[in-house]
Amino acid sequence: MKILVFGIHPDDIELGCGGTVAKCVRQGHEVSLVDLTRGERSSNGTPEERALEAQEAARLLGCAARGNLELPDAAIQSENPEHGRRVVSCIRQHRPDLVLFSSGDDPHPDHVAGGALIEHALYLSGIYGYDSGGGEERWAVRQALLYPGRREIEAAVVVDVTDTFAAKLEAIQAHRTQFQSHPGSRETPLNRPGFLELVEARALASGHRIGVRYGEPFETLKPLGLRDLSVFE
């Protein structure tokens, strides 16, 4: 299966679904990571530093490459035609069976706009008459799952990431400019003591709901179709 995972900023994938990404890679799925922005407006770290950190985090999750659409940080516009074309072109180039992306229910305006932008692009990607400007053929994605940002979601699916939670934490910590304090860094909620414990608490709570140690929750963009009920055995 081909899986395309979108992050709004270079650390969102790791925080929201890093364990699931690592699990899918280990299971033999083809997983591609793409960030919408370079995070150039973040309180700490230059775009160049963040790009290197993102590539290292991808390596720790088992992904060989990571793309970036270079949309403007803190200025994503869900109704901007050029922003939409870039996302549609990306989907058509990767031709995934499944897309993971961040829920738009988030206080960060980029997450609100970025979530809507990706959802719109998933629809437009399957339209024969929509021209993304890159010459790619249409591609209709079968399913999409939304992972949480700062706010909790009402999970329709929880993935058991007990065996890949350590890889998730390693990948998060690869974003050193964001999650570690160092001389000259500005204090943010991400580098305050105890933040990683909050990440673990969310995973523990989600895992508890399905009877495992660690879990990652997702919403579904549309109902899941089942050919039979053996999934419940």
N, CA and C of each residue as an Amber inpcrd file, in Angstrom:
protein
   699
   0.8370000  -1.1880000   0.0000000   0.0000000   0.0000000   0.0000000
   0.8770000   1.2440000   0.0000000   0.4350000   2.2580000  -0.7270000
   1.1530000   3.5300000  -0.7640000   0.4430000   4.5310000   0.1550000
   1.2070000   5.1130000   1.0600000   0.6590000   6.0320000   2.0570000
   1.3780000   7.3680000   1.9400000   0.6100000   8.4330000   1.8370000
   1.1560000   9.7880000   1.8000000   0.7540000  10.4860000   3.0940000
   1.7480000  11.0180000   3.8010000   1.5070000  11.6620000   5.0940000
   1.8800000  13.1340000   4.9900000   0.9110000  14.0070000   5.2660000
   1.1400000  15.4470000   5.2340000   1.3270000  15.9860000   6.6500000
   2.3000000  16.8890000   6.7860000   2.4290000  17.6970000   7.9920000
   2.2790000  19.1530000   7.6020000   1.7270000  19.9640000   8.4850000
   1.6230000  21.3870000   8.1930000   2.9840000  22.0460000   8.4070000
   3.6350000  21.7230000   9.5160000   4.9740000  22.2060000   9.8440000
   5.8960000  20.9900000   9.9960000   7.2110000  21.1890000   9.9760000
   8.1270000  20.0470000   9.9160000   8.1240000  19.0790000  11.0870000
   7.4490000  19.3690000  12.1940000   7.4070000  18.4070000  13.2980000
   6.0150000  17.8360000  13.5500000   5.0410000  18.2230000  12.7550000
   3.6560000  17.8030000  13.0160000   3.4390000  16.3090000  12.8050000
   4.0690000  15.7470000  11.7910000   3.9000000  14.3130000  11.5200000
   4.3870000  13.4910000  12.7030000   5.5560000  13.8380000  13.2240000
   6.1320000  13.0770000  14.3270000   5.2250000  13.1330000  15.5500000
   4.7360000  14.3280000  15.8690000   3.8840000  14.4890000  17.0430000
   2.5430000  13.7810000  16.8680000   1.9430000  13.9160000  15.6900000
   0.5930000  13.4220000  15.4880000   0.4810000  11.9610000  15.1500000
   1.4300000  11.4590000  14.3470000   1.2860000  10.0640000  13.8900000
   2.6300000   9.3830000  13.6230000   3.6740000   9.8010000  14.3260000
   4.9970000   9.2110000  14.0970000   5.0520000   7.7220000  14.3420000
   4.3380000   7.2570000  15.3620000   4.3360000   5.8210000  15.6370000
   3.6660000   5.0320000  14.5380000   2.5980000   5.5890000  13.9740000
   1.8940000   4.9230000  12.8730000   2.7580000   4.8880000  11.6220000
   3.4640000   5.9840000  11.3530000   4.3710000   6.0170000  10.2040000
   5.4260000   4.9270000  10.3360000   6.0800000   4.8630000  11.4980000
   7.1160000   3.8520000  11.7100000   6.5450000   2.4420000  11.5910000
   5.3410000   2.2350000  12.1000000   4.7130000   0.9120000  12.0390000
   4.4310000   0.5090000  10.5950000   3.9100000   1.4540000   9.8110000
   3.5970000   1.1540000   8.4100000   4.8500000   0.8470000   7.6070000
   5.9340000   1.5800000   7.8850000   7.2020000   1.2980000   7.2100000
   7.6740000  -0.1080000   7.5420000   7.6160000  -0.4690000   8.8200000
   8.0760000  -1.7960000   9.2430000   7.2180000  -2.9090000   8.6470000
   5.9630000  -2.6060000   8.3570000   5.0710000  -3.5990000   7.7640000
   5.2440000  -3.7050000   6.2550000   6.1200000  -2.9030000   5.6840000
   6.4180000  -3.0040000   4.2620000   5.6460000  -2.0680000   3.3590000
   4.8830000  -1.1470000   3.9250000   4.1500000  -0.1910000   3.1060000
   5.0940000   0.9000000   2.5950000   4.7480000   1.4960000   1.4780000
   5.5300000   2.5920000   0.9150000   4.9860000   3.9040000   1.4830000
   5.7720000   4.5320000   2.3500000   5.3150000   5.7220000   3.0690000
   6.1160000   6.9420000   2.6310000   5.4210000   7.9880000   2.2100000
   6.0560000   9.2490000   1.8080000   5.6060000  10.3590000   2.7450000
   6.5500000  11.2020000   3.1640000   6.2620000  12.3220000   4.0530000
   6.4040000  13.6310000   3.2860000   5.4440000  14.5360000   3.4770000
   5.4920000  15.8480000   2.8320000   5.0000000  16.9000000   3.8200000
   5.8210000  17.9320000   4.0350000   5.4240000  19.0610000   4.8770000
   4.9520000  20.1980000   3.9850000   3.9360000  20.9350000   4.4560000
   3.4200000  22.0480000   3.6600000   4.3200000  23.2670000   3.7480000
   4.9060000  23.5380000   4.9230000   5.7330000  24.7320000   5.1000000
   7.1040000  24.3460000   5.6510000   8.0230000  25.3130000   5.6170000
   9.3590000  25.1110000   6.1780000   9.4310000  25.5160000   7.6410000
   8.3290000  26.0370000   8.1890000   8.3370000  26.4710000   9.5810000
   9.1990000  27.6930000   9.8160000   9.2780000  28.5580000   8.8080000
  10.1930000  29.7010000   8.8920000   9.7580000  30.7700000   9.8870000
   8.5060000  30.7210000  10.3520000   8.0240000  31.7000000  11.3230000
   8.0670000  31.1760000  12.7510000   8.6390000  30.0150000  12.9630000
   8.6600000  29.4430000  14.3060000   9.5710000  30.2480000  15.2250000
   9.3510000  30.1250000  16.5180000  10.0970000  30.9190000  17.4990000
  11.5660000  30.5510000  17.5520000  11.8830000  29.3030000  17.2290000
  13.2660000  28.8300000  17.2860000  13.6210000  28.0700000  16.0120000
  14.8730000  28.1370000  15.6270000  15.3570000  27.3660000  14.4920000
  15.1860000  28.0750000  13.1680000  16.2090000  28.0080000  12.3210000
  16.1310000  28.5570000  10.9720000  15.5000000  27.5260000  10.0430000
  14.9970000  27.9470000   8.8800000  14.4610000  26.9650000   7.9190000
  15.4890000  25.8990000   7.5410000  16.7510000  26.2990000   7.4520000
  17.8040000  25.3380000   7.0910000  17.9970000  24.3030000   8.1990000
  18.0210000  24.7700000   9.4420000  18.1430000  23.8380000  10.5640000
  16.9430000  22.9030000  10.6260000  15.7740000  23.4500000  10.4170000
  14.5610000  22.6470000  10.5090000  14.4940000  21.6210000   9.3830000
  15.0130000  21.9660000   8.2230000  15.0220000  21.0110000   7.1120000
  15.9130000  19.8170000   7.4290000  17.0790000  20.0700000   8.0130000
  17.9770000  18.9830000   8.3940000  17.3550000  18.1160000   9.4810000
  16.7130000  18.7550000  10.4440000  16.0460000  18.0010000  11.5100000
  14.9230000  17.1400000  10.9620000  14.1740000  17.6770000  10.0040000
  13.0640000  16.9230000   9.4150000  13.5620000  15.6840000   8.6810000
  14.6720000  15.8240000   7.9730000  15.2270000  14.6720000   7.2620000
  15.7340000  13.6110000   8.2330000  16.3560000  14.0430000   9.3380000
  16.8210000  13.0910000  10.3450000  15.6430000  12.3820000  11.0080000
  14.5830000  13.1290000  11.2920000  13.3980000  12.5140000  11.8890000
  12.7890000  11.4850000  10.9450000  12.7340000  11.8170000   9.6580000
  12.2060000  10.8650000   8.6750000  13.0340000   9.5880000   8.6630000
  14.3560000   9.7420000   8.7350000  15.2410000   8.5650000   8.7500000
  14.9530000   7.6870000   9.9750000  14.7360000   8.3240000  11.1140000
  14.4660000   7.5640000  12.3350000  13.1390000   6.8150000  12.2510000
  12.1960000   7.3400000  11.4890000  10.9170000   6.6670000  11.2940000
  10.9910000   5.5990000  10.2080000  12.0950000   5.5840000   9.4590000
  12.2890000   4.5780000   8.4150000  12.0020000   5.0530000   7.0160000
  11.7460000   6.3710000   6.8480000  11.4240000   6.9230000   5.5320000
  12.6840000   7.4840000   4.8800000  12.8840000   7.1430000   3.6140000
  14.1050000   7.5470000   2.9300000  14.0980000   9.0040000   2.5080000
  12.9450000   9.5600000   2.2430000  12.8910000  10.9210000   1.7290000
  11.7080000  11.6720000   2.3300000  11.8260000  12.9990000   2.2880000
  10.7690000  13.8620000   2.8150000  10.6870000  15.1130000   1.9440000
   9.4850000  15.4330000   1.4890000   9.3010000  16.5870000   0.6280000
   8.7620000  17.7900000   1.3940000   8.7980000  18.9450000   0.7440000
   8.2560000  20.1700000   1.3300000   7.6710000  21.0260000   0.2180000
   6.4200000  21.4430000   0.3740000   5.7350000  22.2210000  -0.6540000
   6.0410000  23.7120000  -0.5560000   6.7210000  24.1170000   0.5190000
   7.1730000  25.5050000   0.7080000   6.0360000  26.5260000   0.6020000
   4.8910000  26.1690000   1.1810000   3.8350000  27.1650000   1.3460000
   4.2520000  28.1180000   2.4670000   3.7350000  29.3300000   2.4870000
   4.1970000  30.3070000   3.4790000   3.7290000  29.9770000   4.8890000
   4.6720000  29.8520000   5.8100000   4.3470000  29.5780000   7.2050000
   3.5610000  30.7500000   7.7810000   2.5300000  30.4250000   8.5530000
   1.6270000  31.4000000   9.1640000   0.8050000  32.1630000   8.1360000
   0.7480000  31.6510000   6.9030000  -0.0290000  32.3350000   5.8660000
  -0.6360000  31.3540000   4.8610000  -0.8630000  30.0960000   5.2750000
  -1.5380000  29.1500000   4.3990000  -2.9700000  29.6170000   4.1750000
  -3.4350000  29.5350000   2.9440000  -4.7870000  29.9580000   2.5960000
  -5.5100000  28.8020000   1.9140000  -6.5710000  28.3450000   2.5400000
  -7.2730000  27.1740000   2.0080000  -7.9390000  27.4540000   0.6730000
  -8.2410000  28.7160000   0.3800000  -8.9210000  29.0550000  -0.8710000
  -7.9640000  29.6400000  -1.9110000  -6.6640000  29.6160000  -1.6140000
  -5.6790000  30.1380000  -2.5620000  -5.4760000  29.1240000  -3.6870000
  -5.7660000  29.4740000  -4.9460000  -5.6620000  28.4970000  -6.0480000
  -4.2660000  27.9090000  -6.2000000  -3.2350000  28.7320000  -6.0120000
  -1.8710000  28.2220000  -6.1620000  -1.5350000  27.2360000  -5.0540000
  -1.9360000  27.5230000  -3.8190000  -1.7140000  26.5820000  -2.7250000
  -2.4260000  25.2610000  -3.0150000  -3.6420000  25.3580000  -3.5040000
  -4.3970000  24.1540000  -3.8320000  -3.7470000  23.3400000  -4.9310000
  -3.2590000  24.0080000  -5.9590000  -2.6180000  23.2820000  -7.0730000
  -1.3800000  22.5280000  -6.6100000  -0.6090000  23.1370000  -5.6970000
   0.5990000  22.4480000  -5.2150000   0.2430000  21.1540000  -4.4890000
  -0.8000000  21.1940000  -3.6690000  -1.1830000  19.9920000  -2.9180000
  -1.7710000  18.9450000  -3.8540000  -2.6150000  19.3640000  -4.7880000
  -3.1880000  18.4110000  -5.7560000  -2.0770000  17.7690000  -6.5780000
  -1.1290000  18.5750000  -7.0350000  -0.0210000  18.0390000  -7.8210000
   0.7680000  17.0110000  -7.0220000   0.9750000  17.2870000  -5.7300000
   1.6980000  16.3520000  -4.8620000   0.9440000  15.0320000  -4.7400000
  -0.3470000  15.1090000  -4.5270000  -1.1580000  13.8820000  -4.4150000
  -1.0960000  13.0850000  -5.7060000  -1.2320000  13.7500000  -6.8280000
  -1.2150000  13.0530000  -8.1170000   0.1510000  12.4640000  -8.4280000
   1.2060000  13.1040000  -7.9820000   2.5430000  12.5520000  -8.2060000
   2.7770000  11.2940000  -7.3830000   2.3290000  11.2980000  -6.1300000
   2.5580000  10.1490000  -5.2490000   1.5390000   9.0290000  -5.4730000
   0.3150000   9.3720000  -5.8910000  -0.7400000   8.4010000  -6.1780000
  -0.9460000   7.4150000  -5.0090000  -1.2550000   7.9550000  -3.8150000
  -1.3870000   7.0880000  -2.6360000  -2.7460000   6.3930000  -2.5620000
  -2.7600000   5.2770000  -1.8530000  -4.0230000   4.6170000  -1.5130000
  -4.6490000   5.2720000  -0.2780000  -3.7840000   5.7550000   0.6110000
  -4.2250000   6.3230000   1.8850000  -3.4460000   7.6050000   2.1540000
  -4.1430000   8.6130000   2.6550000  -3.5040000   9.8790000   3.0430000
  -3.7570000  10.1300000   4.5210000  -2.7220000  10.5260000   5.2450000
  -2.8430000  10.9550000   6.6330000  -2.5360000  12.4490000   6.6830000
  -3.3660000  13.2090000   7.4060000  -3.0720000  14.6300000   7.5520000
  -3.6590000  15.1670000   8.8430000  -3.2500000  16.3740000   9.2080000
  -3.5890000  16.9580000  10.4940000  -5.0180000  17.4780000  10.5210000
  -5.6970000  17.2420000  11.6260000  -7.0470000  17.7570000  11.8140000
  -7.0370000  19.2830000  11.8000000  -8.0630000  19.8630000  11.1860000
  -8.1890000  21.3130000  11.1510000  -8.7630000  21.9050000  12.4210000
  -9.1570000  21.0570000  13.3740000  -9.6710000  21.5520000  14.6510000
  -8.4820000  21.8610000  15.5500000  -7.9420000  23.0740000  15.4060000
  -6.6800000  23.4230000  16.0440000  -6.6120000  24.9400000  16.1910000
  -6.0280000  25.4490000  17.2740000  -5.9300000  26.9020000  17.4240000
  -4.9660000  27.5710000  16.4570000  -4.0280000  26.8130000  15.8790000
  -3.0710000  27.4080000  14.9390000  -3.7630000  27.6390000  13.5920000
  -3.7720000  28.8760000  13.0960000  -4.4550000  29.1550000  11.8190000
  -3.9440000  28.3090000  10.6540000  -2.6480000  27.9800000  10.6540000
  -2.1170000  27.1440000   9.5780000  -2.7320000  25.7550000   9.5810000
  -3.0330000  25.2390000  10.7640000  -3.6350000  23.9050000  10.8400000
  -5.0890000  23.9360000  10.3680000  -5.7760000  25.0200000  10.7010000
  -7.1520000  25.1690000  10.2240000  -7.1720000  25.2560000   8.7060000
  -6.3700000  26.1760000   8.1590000  -6.3340000  26.3750000   6.7110000
  -5.7010000  25.1840000   6.0000000  -4.6380000  24.6290000   6.5910000
  -3.9540000  23.5040000   5.9600000  -4.8100000  22.2630000   5.8960000
  -5.5680000  21.9900000   6.9730000  -6.4660000  20.8460000   6.9590000
  -7.5230000  20.9800000   5.8800000  -8.1090000  22.1910000   5.7760000
  -9.1180000  22.4280000   4.7360000  -8.5000000  22.3490000   3.3450000
  -7.2930000  22.8730000   3.2080000  -6.6080000  22.8520000   1.9120000
  -6.3840000  21.4190000   1.4380000  -5.9140000  20.5560000   2.3360000
  -5.6560000  19.1640000   1.9630000  -6.9590000  18.4390000   1.6450000
  -7.9850000  18.6960000   2.4510000  -9.2740000  18.0500000   2.1780000
  -9.8190000  18.4640000   0.8190000  -9.7290000  19.7580000   0.4900000
 -10.1670000  20.2180000  -0.8260000  -9.3470000  19.5610000  -1.9280000
  -8.0280000  19.4680000  -1.7010000  -7.1380000  18.8970000  -2.7120000
  -7.4250000  17.4200000  -2.9490000  -7.7910000  16.6980000  -1.8980000
  -8.1430000  15.2900000  -2.0620000  -9.3380000  15.1390000  -2.9970000
 -10.2720000  16.0480000  -2.8990000 -11.4330000  16.0070000  -3.7960000
 -11.0240000  16.4010000  -5.2210000 -10.3090000  17.5150000  -5.3460000
  -9.9570000  18.0240000  -6.6760000  -9.0010000  17.0930000  -7.4130000
  -8.1920000  16.3430000  -6.6770000  -7.2520000  15.4250000  -7.3070000
  -7.9630000  14.3810000  -8.1560000  -9.1940000  14.0370000  -7.7820000
  -9.9380000  13.0220000  -8.5180000 -10.8010000  13.5640000  -9.6420000
 -10.7570000  14.8760000  -9.8800000 -11.5640000  15.4980000 -10.9240000
 -10.7900000  15.5220000 -12.2360000 -11.3530000  14.9190000 -13.2670000
 -10.6570000  14.8550000 -14.5540000 -10.3570000  16.2420000 -15.1090000
 -11.2740000  17.1810000 -14.9310000 -11.1090000  18.4880000 -15.5480000
 -10.2790000  19.4710000 -14.7490000  -9.7810000  19.0600000 -13.5730000
  -8.9850000  19.9860000 -12.7630000  -7.5250000  19.9060000 -13.1840000
  -6.9650000  21.0390000 -13.5960000  -5.5740000  21.1150000 -14.0440000
  -4.7210000  21.6870000 -12.9230000  -3.8110000  20.8800000 -12.3880000
  -2.9290000  21.3380000 -11.3160000  -1.7210000  22.0860000 -11.8540000
  -1.5530000  22.0920000 -13.1610000  -0.4380000  22.7980000 -13.7600000
   0.8140000  21.9690000 -13.9410000   0.7980000  20.7390000 -13.4320000
   1.9900000  19.9020000 -13.5330000   1.8880000  18.7960000 -14.5620000
   0.7310000  18.6780000 -15.1850000   0.5570000  17.6610000 -16.2100000
   0.2580000  16.2810000 -15.6780000   0.0270000  16.1360000 -14.3680000
  -0.2230000  14.8030000 -13.8130000  -1.6520000  14.3540000 -14.1200000
  -1.8340000  13.0460000 -14.1820000  -3.1710000  12.4900000 -14.3600000
  -3.9290000  12.5260000 -13.0460000  -5.2580000  12.5510000 -13.1490000
  -6.1000000  12.5640000 -11.9490000  -5.7950000  11.3560000 -11.0700000
  -6.0600000  11.5120000  -9.7900000  -5.8900000  10.3880000  -8.8670000
  -6.9050000  10.5260000  -7.7400000  -7.7510000   9.5180000  -7.5770000
  -8.7470000   9.5000000  -6.5150000  -8.2260000   8.6710000  -5.3430000
  -8.0710000   9.2980000  -4.1850000  -7.5790000   8.6220000  -2.9910000
  -8.7200000   7.8470000  -2.3310000  -8.4550000   6.6070000  -1.9560000
  -9.5030000   5.7560000  -1.3870000  -9.9610000   6.2170000  -0.0160000
  -9.0220000   6.6060000   0.8450000  -9.3820000   6.9530000   2.2120000
  -8.3540000   7.9280000   2.7840000  -8.7820000   8.7190000   3.7530000
  -7.8870000   9.6250000   4.4610000  -8.1950000   9.5560000   5.9530000
  -7.1470000   9.6320000   6.7630000  -7.2720000   9.6520000   8.2100000
  -6.6730000  10.9430000   8.7430000  -7.3290000  11.5270000   9.7330000
  -6.8840000  12.7930000  10.3080000  -6.3330000  12.5490000  11.7040000
  -5.1090000  13.0130000  11.9460000  -4.4990000  12.8820000  13.2630000
  -4.6290000  14.2030000  14.0320000  -4.5670000  14.1820000  15.3690000
  -4.8120000  15.3910000  16.1620000  -3.6200000  16.3340000  16.1940000
  -3.9280000  17.6130000  16.4090000  -2.9040000  18.6070000  16.6720000
  -2.9150000  18.9260000  18.1520000  -3.1750000  20.1840000  18.4840000
  -3.1860000  20.5860000  19.8870000  -4.4450000  20.1360000  20.6170000
  -5.5320000  19.9670000  19.9070000  -6.7840000  19.5600000  20.5340000
  -7.0270000  18.0660000  20.3250000  -7.7320000  17.4710000  21.2520000
  -8.0770000  16.0610000  21.1380000  -9.1540000  15.8740000  20.0680000
  -9.2130000  14.6920000  19.4970000 -10.2190000  14.3730000  18.5000000
 -11.0800000  13.2250000  19.0100000 -12.2400000  13.0510000  18.4000000
 -13.0900000  11.9030000  18.6980000 -12.6640000  10.7830000  17.7590000
 -11.8390000   9.8880000  18.2520000 -11.2010000   8.8940000  17.3970000
 -12.1900000   7.8820000  16.8400000 -12.0930000   7.6550000  15.5330000
 -12.8130000   6.5590000  14.8990000 -11.9030000   5.3450000  14.7690000
 -10.6070000   5.5900000  14.7560000  -9.5960000   4.5400000  14.6220000
  -8.4680000   4.8450000  15.5980000  -7.9770000   3.8280000  16.2970000
  -6.7830000   3.9680000  17.1230000  -5.7900000   2.8940000  16.6850000
  -4.5840000   3.3160000  16.3380000  -3.5480000   2.3880000  15.8900000
  -2.6570000   2.0220000  17.0740000  -2.4130000   0.7380000  17.2560000
  -1.5180000   0.2520000  18.3020000  -0.0720000   0.5710000  17.8850000
   0.5720000   1.5000000  18.6020000   1.9470000   1.8760000  18.2780000
   2.9020000   1.5170000  19.4150000   2.5130000   0.5240000  20.1910000
   3.3370000   0.1250000  21.3270000   4.7580000  -0.2130000  20.8930000
   4.8840000  -0.9140000  19.7660000   6.2070000  -1.3580000  19.3270000
   6.9870000  -0.2740000  18.5890000   6.3740000   0.8550000  18.3000000
   7.0830000   1.9180000  17.5710000   7.0570000   3.2490000  18.3170000
   6.5840000   3.2360000  19.5610000   6.5050000   4.5020000  20.3000000
   7.8900000   5.0700000  20.5820000   8.8580000   4.2120000  20.8340000
  10.2300000   4.6930000  21.0660000  10.7690000   5.4090000  19.8310000
  10.4620000   4.8700000  18.6450000  10.8990000   5.5170000  17.4070000
  10.2210000   6.8700000  17.2440000   8.9510000   6.9510000  17.6390000
   8.2270000   8.2320000  17.5910000   8.9310000   9.2680000  18.4610000
   9.2710000   8.9020000  19.6920000   9.9360000   9.8420000  20.5910000
  11.3000000  10.2660000  20.0440000  12.0490000   9.3290000  19.4790000
  13.3410000   9.6730000  18.8750000  13.1670000  10.6740000  17.7440000
  12.1520000  10.4400000  16.9240000  11.9120000  11.3310000  15.7870000
  11.4880000  12.7200000  16.2570000  10.6730000  12.7800000  17.2910000
  10.2890000  14.0820000  17.8450000  11.5270000  14.8290000  18.3250000
  12.3780000  14.1310000  19.0650000  13.5530000  14.7770000  19.6430000
  14.6130000  15.1240000  18.6000000  14.4860000  14.5720000  17.4020000
  15.3910000  14.9760000  16.3210000  15.1790000  16.4450000  15.9500000
  14.0000000  16.9750000  16.2480000  13.7210000  18.3960000  16.0140000
  14.2660000  19.1880000  17.2140000  15.5780000  19.2390000  17.3040000
  16.2370000  19.7910000  18.4940000  15.9110000  21.2610000  18.7150000
  15.8210000  22.0300000  17.6460000  15.5460000  23.4610000  17.8200000
  14.1650000  23.7050000  18.4140000  13.2720000  22.7540000  18.2730000
  11.9040000  22.9310000  18.7450000  11.6740000  22.3740000  20.1430000
  12.3190000  21.2480000  20.4690000  11.9780000  20.5280000  21.6930000
  13.0730000  20.5310000  22.7530000  14.1980000  21.1870000  22.4650000
  15.2710000  21.2860000  23.4410000  15.6000000  22.7530000  23.6890000
  15.8590000  23.0780000  24.9470000  16.3080000  24.4260000  25.2920000
  17.8230000  24.5010000  25.1610000  18.3090000  25.5900000  24.6460000
  19.7450000  25.8020000  24.4880000  20.0060000  27.2960000  24.5910000
  21.2470000  27.7100000  24.7990000  21.5330000  29.1400000  24.9340000
  20.9910000  29.9430000  23.7460000  20.2040000  30.9530000  24.0500000
  19.6620000  31.7970000  22.9990000  18.2790000  31.3930000  22.5190000
  17.8090000  30.2140000  22.9270000  16.4840000  29.7780000  22.4640000
  15.3890000  30.4770000  23.2570000  14.2570000  30.6660000  22.6070000
  13.1000000  31.2670000  23.2540000  12.2460000  30.1680000  23.8840000
  11.6620000  30.4710000  25.0320000  10.8030000  29.4860000  25.6830000
   9.4770000  29.3820000  24.9480000   9.0610000  28.1530000  24.6910000
   7.7800000  27.8700000  24.0500000   7.1480000  26.6860000  24.7590000
   5.8670000  26.4050000  24.4990000   5.2580000  25.2050000  25.1020000
   5.9840000  23.9160000  24.7080000   6.6740000  23.9240000  23.5670000
   7.3270000  22.7060000  23.0970000   8.6110000  22.3880000  23.8360000
   9.3350000  23.4120000  24.3090000  10.6110000  23.1270000  24.9740000
  10.5600000  23.2930000  26.4820000   9.3530000  23.4700000  27.0270000
   9.2250000  23.5090000  28.4800000   9.3550000  22.0980000  29.0580000
   9.8820000  21.9800000  30.2660000   9.9860000  20.6530000  30.8960000
   8.6190000  19.9710000  30.9650000   8.6000000  18.7000000  30.6750000
   7.3690000  17.9280000  30.7830000   6.5910000  17.7550000  29.4980000
   7.0370000  18.4070000  28.3960000   6.2360000  18.3040000  27.1710000
   6.1790000  16.8770000  26.6510000   7.2990000  16.1780000  26.6600000
   7.2930000  14.8060000  26.1360000   6.4430000  13.8840000  27.0010000
   6.3260000  14.2100000  28.2890000   5.4340000  13.4370000  29.1490000
   3.9800000  13.6170000  28.7120000   3.6470000  14.8090000  28.2150000
   2.3010000  15.0350000  27.6890000   2.0600000  14.2140000  26.4280000
   3.0850000  14.1090000  25.5820000   2.9870000  13.2770000  24.3860000
   2.7290000  11.8290000  24.7820000   3.4650000  11.3580000  25.7860000
   3.2700000   9.9800000  26.2420000   1.8950000   9.7940000  26.8660000
   1.4240000  10.8080000  27.5920000   0.1080000  10.6980000  28.2330000
  -0.9950000  10.5300000  27.1980000  -0.9000000  11.2670000  26.0990000
  -1.9040000  11.1200000  25.0320000  -1.8550000   9.7120000  24.4540000
  -0.6410000   9.1980000  24.2340000  -0.4950000   7.8550000  23.6770000
  -1.0000000   6.7910000  24.6400000  -0.7370000   6.9780000  25.9270000
  -1.2340000   6.0380000  26.9360000  -2.7590000   6.0350000  26.9720000
  -3.3500000   7.2330000  26.9360000  -4.8140000   7.3300000  26.9850000
  -5.4470000   6.6720000  25.7670000  -4.8610000   6.9000000  24.5900000
  -5.3960000   6.2900000  23.3700000  -5.2080000   4.7860000  23.3850000
  -4.0420000   4.3370000  23.8570000  -3.7940000   2.9050000  23.9370000
  -4.7570000   2.2080000  24.8860000  -5.0500000   2.8830000  25.9990000
  -5.9760000   2.3120000  26.9900000  -7.3410000   2.0220000  26.3710000
  -7.7520000   2.8570000  25.4350000  -9.0840000   2.6870000  24.8210000
  -9.1930000   1.4110000  24.0110000  -8.0490000   0.8860000  23.5390000
  -8.0930000  -0.3470000  22.7480000  -7.3580000  -1.4980000  23.4350000
  -6.9830000  -1.2940000  24.7110000  -6.3880000  -2.3680000  25.4810000
  -4.9310000  -2.6430000  25.1900000  -4.1780000  -1.6040000  24.7690000
  -2.7400000  -1.7610000  24.5200000  -1.9930000  -0.6690000  25.2780000
  -0.6610000  -0.7070000  25.2280000   0.1410000   0.2720000  25.9640000
   0.0470000   1.6740000  25.3520000   0.3620000   1.7870000  24.0580000
   0.3770000   3.0920000  23.3940000  -0.4670000   3.0560000  22.1250000
  -1.1990000   4.1300000  21.8890000  -2.0050000   4.2240000  20.6750000
  -1.9520000   5.6120000  20.0780000  -2.3170000   5.7090000  18.8000000
  -2.4590000   6.9940000  18.1240000  -3.8520000   7.0740000  17.5100000
  -4.5960000   8.1350000  17.8230000  -5.9790000   8.2490000  17.3710000
  -6.1040000   8.9390000  16.0190000  -7.1420000   8.5760000  15.2720000
  -7.4260000   9.1940000  13.9780000  -8.9290000   9.3400000  13.7920000
  -9.3120000  10.3970000  13.1040000 -10.6590000  10.5290000  12.5610000
 -10.6260000  10.0100000  11.1260000 -11.7640000   9.6150000  10.6020000
 -11.8480000   9.2270000   9.1980000 -12.5250000  10.3460000   8.4040000
 -12.0410000  10.5580000   7.1860000 -12.6360000  11.5850000   6.3410000
 -13.9880000  11.1310000   5.8100000 -14.1260000   9.8230000   5.6040000
 -15.4000000   9.2580000   5.1660000 -15.5500000   7.8860000   5.8080000
 -16.7330000   7.3100000   5.8060000 -16.9210000   6.0150000   6.4760000
 -15.9900000   4.9400000   5.9300000 -15.5510000   4.0690000   6.8200000
 -14.7340000   2.9300000   6.4180000 -15.6400000   1.8300000   5.8700000
 -15.2670000   1.2860000   4.7240000 -16.0470000   0.1990000   4.1450000
 -15.4410000  -1.1470000   4.4880000 -16.2570000  -2.0930000   4.9230000
 -15.7960000  -3.4330000   5.2820000 -16.4540000  -4.4620000   4.3810000
 -15.6580000  -5.3950000   3.8610000 -16.2180000  -6.4930000   3.0670000
 -16.7770000  -7.5910000   3.9520000 -16.1960000  -7.7170000   5.1690000
 -16.7080000  -8.6720000   6.1480000 -16.3230000  -8.1670000   7.5260000
 -16.7760000  -8.8610000   8.5500000 -16.5440000  -8.4160000   9.9180000
 -15.4110000  -9.1600000  10.5960000 -14.5430000  -9.8320000   9.8430000
 -13.4390000 -10.5910000  10.4490000 -12.4320000  -9.6880000  11.1420000
 -12.4490000  -8.3810000  10.8310000 -11.5610000  -7.4440000  11.4950000
 -11.8380000  -7.4200000  12.9970000 -13.0210000  -7.8450000  13.4240000
 -13.3940000  -7.8190000  14.8350000 -13.0940000  -9.1400000  15.5530000
 -12.5040000 -10.0970000  14.8520000 -12.2020000 -11.3740000  15.4880000
 -11.0800000 -11.2090000  16.5270000
